[in-house]
Amino acid sequence: MAEEKNLTPDTETEEEVETYTLTDEDGQEYEFILLGTCESDGQTYYALAPADDEQSEEYVILRAEEDQDGEILLVTIDDDDEFDRVSDIFDDELFGEVDCDSLG
């Protein structure tokens, strides 16, 4: 079963950084920074990075789903093909413009 996470936006207007507090099934809260969203096959996906580790290049991808009350939940992607397809989209969007030769 997919791990559901409640989605609560916390917008920081000073830096224009959109942060989210995700709550796992055990009630533990985690802060994430929104890197981007994308739509694929009628689904919306969020790329989020941990707010407490700004140097990390790792991020998570979660699918948005609406519960019976109309609340947006972010769920893990269990299907490997779906995850690979969406992660390729985010990799191109988020890191596609980086010239690796200029890093160094």
N, C-alpha and C positions, 0 to 999 in steps of 0.2 A: 504494500500500500504506500502511496506517495506521502511524503512528509508535508503537511500543510503548514503554512506560515501566514499569520495575519499581516496585512500590509497597512502600515500607518505612516503617511508622509510627514516629514518634519522639514520644512523648507527653511534654509538659512539664507536670508536675503542679502547679508553683507557680501558674501563670497559667491552668491548665485549657485551654490552647491546644494543639490537636492539629496537629502538623507532620508533613510527609512529605518524604522525600528521593526525588526522582524521578531516574532514570538514563536518559538517552536512548540511542539506538543507538550513539553514539560513545563511551559510557562517561562522559560529562560528567554530573556530579551537580548538582541544583538543589534548594533548600529551598523548600517551599510550606506555607502555612497552610490548613487545611481550613476552608472557609466553610460547607459543608453538603453533604448528599447527598440524592438523590431517586431514586425508582423510577418508571419509566415503561415500559409495554409489556414488562414482565418483565426489564428491564435496570436496572442501578444506575449512577448517574452521580455524579461528584464535581465540586464547584466548589472550585477552589484558587486562592489568591492568592500571588504571590511573597513570600517571607518577608522579603526584603531591601528591599521597597518598601511599607511599611505605609500610606503616604499615598495610594497609587494606588487608584482604584476599579475597575481592570481585574482580571479574573480569567479563568482557563481552565476549560473544561468537558471532562472526559474520561470515557469509558465504561469500566467495569470488566469485564474478561474473565478467565476462568480458563484457564491454559495446561494442557498435558498432565500436568504435575507437580502440579497443584492450586494453583499460585502465582497470586496475583491480579496482573494487569497492567492498567495504565491505557492506553487507546489513544485517539488522536485520532478525532473524529467526522468522517468524510468526506462523509456524506450531508447536504446543506443542509437538507432538510425535517426530518430528525431533530434536527440541531443547533438550528434555529430553535424547534422544539417544546420542547426541553429548556431552552434558554436563556430562553424565556418563563416556564417553571416557576421557574427559579432567580431571574429578575428579580422575579417576584411574591413569592417566599419571602424573598429577601434584602433587597429594596428596596421591597416593597409597602407597608410600614408607615411609610415616611418621608413626612412632611408637607412637601412642597416649599415651601409658603408660610411655614413656620416657619424655614426656612433663609434666612439672609440677611444 
